[in-house]
Amino acid sequence: MFAKHRWAIVGFWLVVTIAGAVFGGGLFDRLATTGTNRADSESAVGQARIDELAPSGSMVFAVVEGFEPYDPRLIATVSAAAAEIRAMPGVKEVNDLYTGVGGGIGADNRSVSVRVELDPGMAEAPREALEDRVRDRLKQIQAPSVLVGGTKLAERAFADQSVHDLAIGESVAFAFLLVALYLFFGGFLAAALPIAVTVASVTGSLLVLLGLSHVTKVSEYSLNVVTLLGIGLAVDYSLLIVARYREERLRREPAEALDVAMRRAGRAVVISGLAVTLTLAGLTAFAEPLLAAVALGGAAVVALATLAALTLVPALIALSGDRIKPAARVRWGGLLARLAKRAQREPARVALLATVALLVLAAPLLGANLANSDARALPSSNEARRAYDVMEAKFQNNAAPAVSVLLQAGADRAEVRDLMNRIAADLRSELVRQDVRADVPAGWTILDLTPKGGVGGSEGYDLVRRVRALATPFPKWVTGPAAEVVDYRASLAGRLPAAALVVLLVTMALLFALTRSVLIPIKAVLMNLLTLAATLGVLIVLFQWGWGQVPLFFDSWGGLDLTTPVLLFVFIFGLSMDYEVFLLARIKEEYDARPDTDRAVLRGIARSGPVVTAAAICIGIVFLGFAAGGLVAVKEIGVGMAVAILIDVTIVRGLLLPALMGMLDRWNWWAPKLRRRAPASIKY
């Protein structure tokens, strides 16, 4: 089939590649900022009502440093800038130290702030244009240092950095991948095939995401994460097929070798692609906008990468004829084989030590701080991030953002005053101060509560929960950054069982279909959970504790992004299926030939180990390429997947898998009698 239609298949993917290169760039103009919480969460509902009752516009601020606050030169240049900005159409208010209210002096007594609020009713395009004009004028203030920032400016900086990181990640990944594939295959042609498939997958992914952007939001963050996954899988799947073809060429002619490779390795790709696609679909059970966007886009991109590997790789192999040389004769060695031999000598001891090692790596999870990374996700060199840091340190005293409480009752009601007194008396351990917001319509009250602790501190979360627990005779909504985190965590915790059930059922069903065993899928799920926990523990050490700041080039903000554990949960379960399927298929083939578990495990790992190791190195390069970017949240995913792969192909596949299979021996292959009537072997 592939030989007969090879030109049509290559032509189709060439059209996809060209179309993606020409039209895919339009996606970057359609990227949107996606919220983390659902619209029906209490924090989202409360904030939406506050925006209706007391709307506030986009805020642009400047931190001016290097002069004494009342230096005449500083007064003159700031006052001139404030006057010009105040005259710009669409500017609602300008607050500075000299011509308006609200300007502040920094804690170092050598800095002042200027705050500019824009009209809240402005549409996005004119608002962004006005933000640029305001920023440009603030930058003209004559001072040794002027840093300009703001929430919307930070969001735009995030989008720009995302596109930049995508380009850097792809460039680094492709450059190192080509070298690694050349060294593994020993030839340029075989190495070029996975690269060609990856290019087709990337450009095709842009078209897929462009189409999705017309029916749902595609965020900057989801673009990076989805592309990261698509590149990794395209390389992984292509490498498995090409490697199997070269192995079959040792004993078959090219056409027959290709047919056998597609029936065996191709089937493994189908199973793995199904697993990743369905587990990503399971992510939609969380229903949060950002996770839903990643799930939808990711499922589409994974399906595309799988289709490209299953069609374009064999078509290109057919076109190459016999120019792709057979693989070298398999040597019964390699890292995985040596580890497996060691595990088989003392399976119980190795299994115990491997499990303890993984649990030790997972231990930091007990102190995990999961929160929204906001402007802190930007690299420290970015001006919006620097402005945020200086504003927090010098003008906000690193105080936590306010918890806003919306009450459907006027401040003159006795019940409202009673509530304020209860908050002041009962919550004094979490509360710094309590303010009643002015200019609120009659019949409503907005309380701004400043919690103790810093940004992202537990005191803010505790305050949210305790205020929500207070009974009131009128409707009440608690919102603000801390409330958003509380709602997000609660939503994830509530929906995690459903999403986990989808992932686990998919994993177990596909592995049962492959091995006709009940225990092997259960073991695989447990080992994947250990890999996930160990990976998250390492990320806590690197990112939350800050141990990875120097080698990974970032500044720790003291936590992990809220989305990282959920995305890694799905990605690790999906991607580990590559190695699980490939190893188990070979082990099952050896066991069917001779029912000796230890022999089957060792020979299966020895035969497939080099390919699995090469695939792990290649996909690890892809993930580390994206870790070279500046966005901390994307860096967490890239580093996390690289760490997971390292753990998976050494401790888990090299030690724990052969040790457990050796301990269980024939019990590995137990299945209900009904299933024993079915053919038991799937040969790869």
matplotlib code that plots the C-alpha trace (Angstrom):
import matplotlib.pyplot as plt

x = [0.0, 2.7, 4.9, 1.9, 0.6, 3.9, 3.9, 0.3, 1.1, 4.2, 2.4, -0.4, 2.0, 4.0, 0.8, 0.1, 3.6, 3.4, -0.1, 1.0, 4.1, 2.0, -1.2, -0.2, 1.3, -2.2, -2.6, -0.3, -2.7, -5.6, -3.9, -5.9, -5.4, -7.3, -8.5, -7.8, -11.2, -14.6, -17.1, -19.4, -16.8, -17.5, -14.4, -15.3, -18.9, -17.9, -15.3, -17.7, -20.3, -17.7, -16.6, -20.3, -20.8, -17.4, -15.6, -11.9, -9.8, -6.5, -3.7, -0.3, 2.3, 5.8, 8.5, 10.9, 14.2, 17.5, 16.4, 15.4, 11.5, 11.4, 14.3, 13.2, 14.3, 12.2, 9.2, 9.4, 9.8, 7.1, 4.6, 5.1, 4.5, 1.4, -0.1, 0.4, -0.9, -3.9, -4.8, -4.8, -8.4, -9.3, -7.2, -9.5, -7.1, -3.4, -2.0, 1.4, 3.1, 3.0, -0.1, -2.5, -3.4, -2.2, 1.4, 3.9, 7.5, 9.4, 10.8, 14.3, 13.3, 14.8, 11.9, 8.4, 5.4, 3.0, -0.3, -2.4, -5.9, -7.6, -11.3, -12.8, -15.2, -12.4, -12.3, -9.1, -7.4, -7.7, -6.9, -3.6, -2.8, -3.4, -1.3, 1.5, 1.2, 1.1, 4.1, 6.1, 5.4, 6.3, 9.6, 10.5, 10.6, 14.1, 15.5, 18.3, 15.7, 12.1, 10.3, 6.8, 4.4, 0.8, -1.4, -2.4, 1.2, 2.4, -0.2, 1.0, 4.6, 3.6, 2.3, 5.4, 7.6, 5.6, 6.1, 9.8, 10.2, 8.4, 10.9, 13.9, 12.6, 12.0, 15.4, 17.3, 15.3, 15.8, 19.5, 20.3, 17.8, 19.5, 22.8, 21.4, 19.5, 22.5, 24.6, 22.0, 21.2, 24.7, 23.4, 21.9, 18.9, 17.5, 18.1, 16.3, 13.0, 11.9, 12.9, 10.8, 7.8, 8.3, 8.3, 5.1, 3.6, 4.5, 3.2, 0.1, -0.4, -0.4, -3.3, -5.2, -4.8, -5.8, -9.0, -9.6, -9.1, -12.3, -14.4, -12.6, -9.8, -6.2, -3.9, -0.2, 0.6, -1.4, 0.3, 3.8, 2.7, 0.8, 3.6, 6.0, 4.0, 3.4, 7.1, 8.1, 5.6, 6.4, 10.0, 9.3, 6.9, 9.0, 12.1, 10.3, 9.1, 12.5, 14.4, 12.1, 12.4, 16.2, 16.1, 13.9, 16.2, 18.8, 16.7, 14.2, 14.1, 13.0, 9.3, 8.8, 10.8, 8.6, 5.4, 6.6, 7.8, 4.4, 2.5, 4.6, 6.0, 3.2, 0.7, 2.6, 2.4, -1.4, -1.8, 0.4, -1.3, -4.7, -3.5, -2.2, -5.2, -7.7, -5.9, -5.8, -9.5, -9.8, -8.3, -11.5, -13.2, -11.6, -13.6, -11.3, -10.8, -7.0, -7.0, -9.8, -7.9, -4.8, -6.8, -8.7, -5.6, -3.4, -5.7, -5.9, -2.1, -1.3, -3.8, -2.0, 1.5, 0.3, -1.2, 2.0, 4.2, 1.9, 1.7, 4.6, 7.3, 6.5, 6.0, 9.4, 11.0, 9.4, 10.7, 14.2, 14.4, 17.4, 19.3, 18.4, 20.9, 20.1, 20.8, 23.9, 23.5, 21.9, 24.4, 22.9, 23.9, 23.1, 22.1, 18.6, 19.9, 22.6, 20.1, 17.6, 20.3, 21.1, 17.4, 16.9, 19.7, 17.9, 14.4, 12.9, 15.8, 15.9, 12.2, 12.2, 15.2, 13.8, 10.4, 12.0, 14.1, 11.1, 9.2, 12.2, 12.2, 8.4, 8.7, 9.0, 5.4, 4.2, 5.2, 4.1, 2.8, 0.6, -0.5, -1.0, 2.4, 1.1, 3.9, 6.4, 6.2, 8.1, 11.9, 13.6, 15.0, 11.5, 10.6, 7.0, 8.4, 11.1, 8.5, 6.2, 9.1, 10.1, 6.5, 5.9, 9.2, 9.4, 5.7, 3.6, 6.0, 5.5, 2.1, -0.5, -3.2, -6.5, -9.3, -12.5, -15.8, -18.9, -22.1, -25.6, -26.4, -25.6, -22.8, -25.4, -27.2, -26.5, -25.9, -23.0, -21.4, -21.9, -20.1, -17.2, -16.9, -16.9, -14.2, -12.1, -12.5, -12.5, -10.0, -7.4, -4.8, -5.0, -6.0, -3.9, -6.6, -10.2, -11.3, -14.8, -14.5, -15.9, -18.1, -20.2, -23.9, -26.5, -27.5, -24.0, -20.8, -17.3, -14.9, -11.2, -9.4, -5.6, -4.3, -1.1, 1.8, 3.2, 2.0, 0.8, 1.0, -1.3, -2.8, -4.7, -6.1, -7.1, -8.8, -10.8, -12.1, -13.0, -14.8, -16.8, -17.7, -19.3, -23.1, -24.8, -28.5, -27.6, -25.7, -22.0, -19.2, -15.5, -13.0, -9.5, -6.3, -6.3, -9.9, -9.1, -6.4, -8.8, -11.5, -9.1, -7.7, -11.2, -12.3, -9.3, -9.7, -13.4, -12.9, -9.6, -11.3, -13.2, -10.2, -8.0, -10.5, -10.4, -6.6, -6.4, -9.0, -7.4, -4.0, -5.2, -7.5, -4.9, -2.2, -4.7, -5.4, -1.7, -0.6, -3.9, -2.8, -4.6, -1.6, 0.7, -1.6, -2.1, 1.6, 2.1, -0.4, 1.3, 4.7, 3.4, 2.0, 5.4, 7.1, 4.6, 5.1, 8.9, 8.9, 6.7, 9.0, 12.0, 10.2, 9.4, 13.1, 14.2, 11.5, 9.8, 12.9, 14.9, 17.7, 17.5, 17.7, 21.3, 21.4, 18.0, 18.2, 15.1, 14.1, 12.0, 8.8, 8.4, 5.9, 4.7, 2.1, -1.3, -1.6, 1.8, 0.8, -2.4, -0.7, 2.2, -0.2, -1.7, 1.5, 3.5, 0.7, 0.4, 4.1, 5.2, 2.9, 5.6, 8.2, 5.7, 4.2, 7.5, 9.1, 6.1, 5.4, 9.0, 8.8, 5.5, 6.9, 9.8, 7.5, 5.3, 8.3, 9.5, 7.4, 10.3, 9.6, 13.2, 14.5, 11.7, 12.1, 15.9, 15.8, 12.9, 14.6, 17.9, 16.3, 14.2, 16.4, 18.6, 15.6, 13.9, 17.0, 17.4, 13.8, 14.1, 17.2, 15.5, 12.3, 14.3, 16.2, 12.9, 11.6, 14.9, 14.9, 11.6, 13.1, 15.6, 12.8, 12.0, 8.4, 8.7, 5.4, 6.5, 10.0, 8.3, 6.6, 9.8, 12.0, 9.3, 8.9, 12.7, 13.0, 10.0, 11.6, 15.0, 13.3, 11.1, 13.8, 16.2, 14.7, 11.3, 11.9, 15.5, 15.1, 11.5, 9.8, 12.2, 12.3, 8.5, 8.1, 10.7, 9.0, 5.5, 6.8, 3.9, 1.4, 2.4, 0.4, -2.7, -6.0, -9.6, -10.3, -12.5, -9.6, -7.3, -9.3, -8.2, -4.9, -2.3, 0.5, 0.8, 4.2, 6.1]
y = [0.0, 2.5, 1.7, 2.0, 5.3, 6.8, 9.8, 10.7, 10.4, 12.5, 15.0, 15.4, 16.1, 18.4, 20.4, 20.4, 21.6, 24.4, 25.5, 25.4, 27.5, 30.1, 30.3, 29.0, 32.3, 33.7, 31.7, 34.1, 36.9, 34.9, 33.8, 34.8, 35.0, 32.1, 32.2, 29.4, 29.3, 28.5, 31.3, 29.8, 29.7, 32.0, 34.1, 34.6, 35.4, 37.8, 39.6, 39.9, 41.6, 43.9, 44.9, 45.8, 47.7, 49.5, 49.0, 49.7, 50.1, 48.7, 50.0, 51.1, 52.1, 53.4, 53.1, 56.0, 55.5, 57.3, 60.8, 62.1, 62.2, 66.0, 66.7, 69.6, 67.8, 64.8, 66.9, 68.7, 65.6, 63.5, 66.4, 67.1, 63.4, 63.2, 66.3, 64.9, 61.5, 63.0, 64.8, 61.6, 60.4, 57.3, 58.0, 57.9, 59.0, 59.7, 59.4, 60.7, 62.3, 65.9, 66.5, 63.9, 61.7, 58.2, 58.5, 56.9, 57.1, 53.8, 52.2, 53.2, 56.9, 57.2, 56.1, 57.3, 55.7, 56.9, 55.1, 55.5, 54.1, 53.8, 53.9, 50.5, 50.6, 50.6, 47.7, 45.6, 47.1, 50.8, 49.9, 48.3, 51.3, 53.6, 51.5, 51.7, 55.5, 55.8, 53.4, 55.4, 58.7, 57.3, 56.0, 59.5, 60.6, 61.9, 59.7, 57.1, 54.2, 54.1, 50.7, 50.5, 47.6, 46.6, 43.6, 43.9, 44.8, 41.7, 39.5, 40.9, 40.3, 36.7, 36.3, 37.8, 35.6, 32.6, 33.1, 33.8, 30.6, 28.5, 29.6, 29.0, 25.7, 24.4, 25.6, 24.0, 20.8, 20.4, 21.2, 18.7, 16.1, 15.9, 15.2, 12.6, 10.8, 10.8, 9.2, 6.6, 5.6, 6.1, 7.8, 11.1, 9.7, 7.6, 10.5, 12.9, 10.9, 11.7, 15.3, 15.5, 14.0, 16.4, 19.4, 18.2, 17.7, 21.2, 23.0, 20.9, 21.6, 25.3, 24.7, 22.5, 25.1, 27.9, 26.1, 25.5, 29.2, 30.0, 27.8, 28.2, 30.2, 29.1, 30.6, 31.4, 28.9, 26.1, 26.7, 26.1, 23.0, 21.4, 22.0, 20.6, 17.4, 17.2, 17.5, 14.9, 12.3, 12.9, 12.2, 9.2, 7.5, 8.0, 6.7, 3.6, 2.8, 3.6, 1.6, -1.5, -1.2, -1.2, -4.2, -6.1, -5.3, -7.6, -10.6, -9.2, -7.3, -3.6, -4.1, -7.0, -5.3, -2.2, -4.3, -6.2, -3.0, -1.3, -4.4, -4.5, -1.2, 0.6, -1.2, 0.0, 3.6, 3.2, 2.0, 4.8, 7.4, 6.3, 6.3, 9.9, 11.2, 9.6, 10.7, 14.3, 14.0, 13.0, 16.3, 18.0, 16.6, 19.4, 21.9, 24.9, 27.1, 26.8, 23.0, 22.5, 24.5, 22.4, 19.2, 20.0, 21.3, 18.6, 15.7, 17.1, 17.6, 14.2, 12.6, 14.5, 13.4, 9.8, 10.0, 11.6, 8.8, 6.1, 7.4, 9.7, 7.6, 4.4, 6.5, 8.1, 4.7, 3.3, 6.2, 5.7, 2.1, 0.3, 3.4, 3.1, 0.5, -2.3, -1.9, -3.3, -6.7, -6.5, -6.7, -8.2, -5.3, -1.7, 0.3, -1.2, -4.8, -4.3, -2.8, -5.6, -8.2, -6.5, -6.4, -10.1, -11.2, -9.7, -8.8, -8.2, -6.0, -4.0, -3.5, -2.2, 0.1, 1.5, 2.1, 3.8, 6.0, 7.1, 7.9, 9.9, 11.9, 12.5, 13.6, 17.4, 17.2, 17.3, 21.0, 21.9, 25.5, 25.5, 28.9, 31.3, 32.5, 35.8, 38.2, 36.1, 33.6, 36.0, 36.0, 38.4, 40.4, 41.3, 44.9, 44.0, 41.4, 43.8, 46.5, 44.1, 43.0, 46.6, 47.7, 44.8, 45.2, 49.0, 50.2, 47.2, 45.9, 42.5, 42.4, 39.9, 41.2, 42.0, 39.5, 41.3, 40.5, 41.6, 42.0, 42.5, 44.9, 48.6, 49.6, 51.4, 48.1, 46.9, 43.3, 44.6, 46.4, 43.3, 41.3, 43.7, 43.5, 39.7, 39.7, 42.1, 40.1, 36.5, 36.7, 38.9, 36.2, 36.3, 39.9, 43.1, 45.6, 46.0, 48.7, 49.7, 50.6, 54.0, 54.8, 51.6, 51.8, 51.9, 48.5, 47.0, 46.9, 45.9, 45.0, 44.8, 42.6, 42.6, 39.3, 38.8, 37.1, 37.7, 37.1, 33.5, 33.0, 30.5, 33.3, 34.6, 31.2, 30.7, 34.1, 33.3, 30.0, 31.5, 34.5, 32.2, 30.1, 33.1, 33.0, 36.2, 37.1, 38.5, 37.1, 37.2, 36.5, 36.3, 37.0, 38.2, 36.3, 34.2, 33.2, 32.2, 29.8, 28.4, 27.8, 26.3, 23.9, 22.9, 22.4, 20.2, 18.2, 17.6, 16.6, 14.7, 11.4, 11.5, 12.6, 10.0, 7.3, 8.1, 8.0, 4.8, 3.0, 3.9, 2.8, -0.5, -1.3, -0.8, -2.7, -5.5, -5.7, -5.9, -8.4, -10.3, -9.9, -8.4, -7.7, -6.1, -3.1, -2.6, -2.6, -0.2, 2.3, 2.0, 2.6, 5.6, 7.1, 6.7, 8.3, 11.2, 11.7, 11.6, 14.0, 16.5, 16.2, 17.0, 20.0, 21.3, 21.2, 22.9, 25.5, 26.1, 25.7, 27.5, 24.9, 25.0, 28.8, 28.9, 26.0, 26.6, 30.4, 31.6, 33.3, 31.2, 32.8, 30.1, 27.7, 25.7, 26.9, 25.4, 23.7, 21.9, 18.8, 18.2, 18.5, 16.3, 13.8, 13.3, 13.7, 11.3, 8.6, 9.1, 9.3, 6.4, 4.2, 4.5, 2.6, 0.5, -0.8, -1.3, -3.2, -5.3, -6.3, -7.7, -9.3, -11.0, -12.2, -13.8, -15.4, -16.9, -18.4, -19.9, -19.4, -18.4, -15.0, -14.0, -15.0, -13.2, -10.0, -9.9, -10.7, -8.4, -5.5, -6.3, -6.3, -3.2, -1.3, 0.6, 1.9, 2.9, 4.6, 6.5, 7.5, 8.7, 10.8, 12.3, 13.2, 14.5, 16.8, 18.2, 18.9, 20.4, 22.6, 24.2, 24.4, 26.9, 29.4, 32.2, 31.4, 29.6, 27.7, 26.2, 25.6, 23.6, 21.3, 20.9, 20.1, 17.9, 15.8, 15.4, 14.3, 11.9, 10.3, 9.9, 8.3, 6.2, 4.6, 4.0, 3.4, 2.2, 0.3, -0.7, -1.8, -1.8, -3.5, -6.5, -6.9, -7.0, -9.2, -11.6, -11.7, -12.4, -14.8, -16.7, -14.5, -11.7, -13.5, -14.4, -13.5, -14.7, -18.0, -16.4, -14.3, -17.3, -18.7, -15.7, -15.7, -14.6, -13.3, -10.0, -10.0, -6.9]
z = [0.0, 1.0, -2.0, -4.3, -3.0, -1.7, -4.1, -3.2, 0.5, 0.3, -1.9, 0.6, 3.5, 1.4, 0.8, 4.5, 5.2, 2.7, 3.8, 7.4, 6.7, 4.6, 6.7, 10.1, 11.0, 11.2, 14.4, 16.3, 15.7, 17.2, 20.4, 23.4, 27.2, 28.7, 32.3, 34.7, 36.4, 35.0, 34.6, 37.2, 40.0, 43.0, 42.3, 38.6, 39.4, 42.1, 40.0, 37.1, 39.3, 40.8, 37.3, 36.6, 39.8, 40.1, 36.9, 36.8, 33.6, 32.6, 34.8, 33.6, 36.2, 36.2, 38.8, 38.5, 40.3, 40.9, 42.3, 45.7, 45.6, 45.7, 43.5, 41.2, 38.1, 39.0, 39.9, 36.5, 34.3, 36.1, 36.2, 32.4, 31.6, 33.9, 32.2, 28.7, 29.6, 31.4, 28.1, 26.1, 25.1, 26.9, 30.0, 33.1, 35.8, 36.5, 40.0, 40.8, 43.7, 42.4, 40.3, 41.5, 44.4, 44.9, 43.9, 46.3, 47.5, 47.5, 50.6, 49.5, 49.4, 45.9, 43.8, 43.0, 41.2, 38.6, 38.1, 35.0, 34.7, 31.4, 30.5, 31.4, 28.4, 25.8, 23.2, 23.1, 20.0, 21.0, 24.6, 23.5, 21.3, 24.2, 26.6, 24.1, 24.0, 27.7, 28.1, 25.5, 27.3, 30.7, 29.3, 28.3, 32.0, 32.5, 35.3, 35.7, 35.6, 34.5, 34.6, 33.1, 33.8, 34.3, 34.2, 30.5, 29.6, 31.4, 29.5, 26.2, 27.2, 28.1, 24.5, 22.9, 25.1, 24.2, 20.5, 21.1, 23.2, 20.6, 18.0, 20.3, 21.5, 17.9, 16.8, 19.7, 19.4, 15.6, 15.8, 18.5, 17.3, 13.9, 15.5, 17.9, 15.2, 12.9, 15.6, 16.4, 12.8, 11.5, 8.3, 7.3, 5.3, 8.1, 10.5, 8.2, 8.1, 11.7, 11.2, 8.0, 9.8, 12.7, 10.4, 8.7, 12.1, 13.4, 10.4, 10.3, 14.0, 13.3, 10.8, 13.3, 16.0, 13.6, 12.9, 16.6, 17.3, 15.3, 17.6, 21.0, 22.6, 21.9, 24.5, 24.2, 26.9, 25.3, 22.0, 23.5, 25.5, 22.7, 20.2, 22.7, 22.9, 19.1, 18.3, 20.9, 19.8, 16.1, 16.7, 19.0, 16.7, 13.6, 15.3, 16.4, 12.9, 11.2, 13.8, 13.4, 9.6, 9.8, 12.1, 9.7, 6.8, 8.4, 7.2, 4.6, 1.4, 1.7, 0.7, 3.1, 5.8, 5.6, 5.7, 8.8, 10.5, 10.0, 11.2, 14.4, 15.3, 13.5, 15.8, 18.8, 17.5, 17.0, 20.6, 22.0, 19.9, 21.1, 24.7, 24.5, 22.5, 24.9, 28.0, 26.7, 26.1, 29.7, 30.7, 29.4, 32.5, 34.5, 32.4, 33.3, 30.2, 30.0, 30.6, 28.2, 25.5, 26.1, 26.0, 22.8, 21.0, 22.3, 21.3, 17.8, 17.5, 18.8, 16.4, 13.6, 14.7, 14.9, 11.4, 10.0, 11.6, 10.3, 6.7, 5.9, 7.4, 5.4, 2.3, 2.6, 3.4, 0.2, -1.8, -0.4, -1.7, -0.3, 0.5, 4.2, 5.4, 7.8, 11.5, 13.0, 14.6, 18.0, 20.9, 24.0, 26.2, 26.7, 29.7, 30.1, 29.7, 32.3, 34.7, 34.1, 34.8, 38.1, 39.0, 38.2, 40.6, 43.6, 42.5, 45.9, 47.1, 43.9, 43.8, 47.4, 46.8, 43.6, 45.2, 48.2, 45.9, 44.0, 47.2, 48.5, 45.3, 45.7, 49.4, 48.6, 47.3, 50.9, 51.0, 47.5, 46.9, 43.8, 42.7, 39.7, 38.6, 37.0, 35.9, 37.8, 35.0, 32.8, 32.7, 35.1, 32.1, 30.9, 31.8, 32.9, 35.3, 36.6, 37.1, 39.0, 41.3, 42.1, 42.7, 45.0, 47.0, 47.2, 47.2, 48.3, 50.9, 49.2, 50.7, 49.6, 47.2, 48.7, 49.1, 47.9, 49.5, 47.6, 49.7, 48.2, 51.0, 51.7, 54.1, 56.2, 57.2, 60.8, 59.5, 57.3, 60.2, 62.3, 59.6, 59.5, 63.3, 63.2, 60.5, 62.5, 65.7, 64.4, 61.6, 63.1, 62.8, 59.0, 58.5, 58.2, 57.5, 56.2, 53.9, 52.5, 48.8, 47.8, 44.8, 45.0, 44.0, 46.7, 48.0, 47.6, 49.6, 48.6, 51.4, 50.6, 53.1, 53.1, 54.5, 56.3, 54.6, 51.1, 47.6, 47.3, 51.1, 52.8, 55.0, 51.9, 51.1, 54.8, 54.8, 51.7, 53.2, 56.6, 55.1, 52.9, 55.9, 57.7, 57.5, 56.3, 55.7, 52.3, 49.3, 49.5, 47.0, 47.9, 45.0, 44.3, 43.4, 46.5, 45.9, 42.3, 43.5, 46.2, 43.5, 41.0, 43.6, 44.7, 41.1, 40.3, 43.4, 42.7, 39.1, 39.5, 40.1, 36.8, 34.8, 36.6, 35.9, 32.2, 32.1, 34.1, 32.2, 28.9, 30.1, 31.5, 28.6, 26.0, 27.9, 28.5, 24.8, 24.2, 26.8, 27.7, 31.3, 34.3, 36.5, 34.0, 33.3, 37.1, 37.6, 34.8, 36.3, 39.7, 38.2, 36.3, 39.5, 41.1, 38.1, 38.3, 42.1, 41.8, 38.9, 40.8, 43.8, 41.7, 40.2, 43.7, 44.6, 41.3, 41.0, 44.3, 46.4, 43.7, 43.4, 39.6, 39.2, 38.1, 35.7, 34.3, 34.1, 36.0, 39.2, 41.5, 42.8, 45.5, 43.9, 40.9, 38.4, 39.2, 35.8, 35.8, 37.9, 35.9, 32.5, 33.7, 35.0, 31.5, 29.5, 31.7, 31.5, 27.8, 26.8, 29.1, 26.9, 24.2, 26.2, 28.0, 24.8, 23.0, 25.9, 26.8, 23.2, 22.8, 26.3, 25.4, 22.1, 23.8, 26.5, 23.8, 22.2, 25.5, 28.7, 30.9, 32.5, 33.4, 30.0, 28.2, 30.2, 29.7, 26.0, 25.4, 27.1, 25.4, 21.9, 22.4, 24.9, 22.4, 20.5, 23.7, 25.0, 21.7, 21.7, 25.3, 24.4, 21.4, 23.1, 26.1, 23.8, 22.6, 26.1, 27.2, 24.1, 25.3, 28.8, 27.3, 26.9, 29.3, 30.5, 33.8, 33.4, 30.1, 31.5, 34.3, 31.7, 29.6, 32.6, 34.2, 31.1, 30.7, 34.3, 34.0, 30.9, 32.7, 35.7, 33.5, 31.3, 34.2, 37.6, 36.3, 33.1, 33.9, 37.5, 38.8, 35.8, 35.5, 39.3, 39.7, 36.7, 38.1, 41.5, 40.0, 37.4, 35.8, 37.7, 35.3, 32.6, 34.6, 32.9, 33.3, 31.6, 29.1, 27.8, 27.7, 24.8, 22.7, 20.9, 23.4, 21.2, 19.5, 17.8, 17.2]

ax = plt.figure().add_subplot(projection="3d")
ax.plot(x, y, z, "-o")
ax.set_aspect("equal")
plt.show()
